[in-house]
Structures are given as C-alpha cells and as structure tokens.
C-alpha cells in the first residue's frame, strides 16, 4: 500500500497502463521533464474512497493542479483545457469511459 492507500497490485497495473498523462498525453519518464510534466496520482472521480483500476490514474502535475476537485465535465470546459486542446476525444480511454458515466 502506498501513501495514497493504493494497494501495490493496483499501483503496478496503473503504472503499466498510464505511461502518459491520461488528460493531456505528456509522456512520463523523460529525464529532463519539467516539474509540471511529472506524473502524479489522480482520482478521476474526486472521491478518495474509490480506489479501483477504473478511478485511479496517473496524470501530469499540471493537469492535476488545474483539475483539482472539479468534476471532469466541468474541467473540460475550462480555459486550461481549451488552451491545451484537451477534450472528450483526446482523453485516455480510461477517462473517456468515466466521462460516459458521469
């Protein structure tokens, strides 16, 4: 279990699945990555009690800070997303499936 209460097996699955930000697509693991491009843990649906493969993801620190506690559909309408071209069609599949159930 890591410090965000994500079980080790789930953490491994998410690390394998999310090699880039699930929102903007920035690739993780680049040696010269800026702070905002580094990965962070994300609850797609902002409920820390939902610790499942469908709700835990990795996104860049910039997207995580911008999204905060906003619902996904609201955040997608933000200037941050509009400026960066983040929309329903550019999201990772795991996020698109969550959006369909919102």
Residue, then its C-alpha position, 0 to 999 in steps of 0.5 A: x500500500x502506498x501513501x495514497x492507500x493504493x494497494x501495490x497490485x493496483x499501483x503496478x497495473x496503473x503504472x503499466x497502463x498510464x505511461x502518459x498523462x491520461x488528460x493531456x498525453x505528456x509522456x512520463x519518464x523523460x529525464x529532463x521533464x519539467x516539474x509540471x510534466x511529472x506524473x502524479x496520482x489522480x482520482x478521476x472521480x474526486x472521491x478518495x474512497x474509490x480506489x479501483x483500476x477504473x478511478x485511479x490514474x496517473x496524470x501530469x502535475x499540471x493537469x492535476x493542479x488545474x483539475x483539482x476537485x472539479x468534476x471532469x465535465x466541468x474541467x473540460x470546459x475550462x480555459x486550461x483545457x481549451x488552451x491545451x486542446x484537451x477534450x472528450x476525444x483526446x482523453x485516455x480511454x480510461x477517462x473517456x469511459x468515466x466521462x460516459x458515466x458521469 
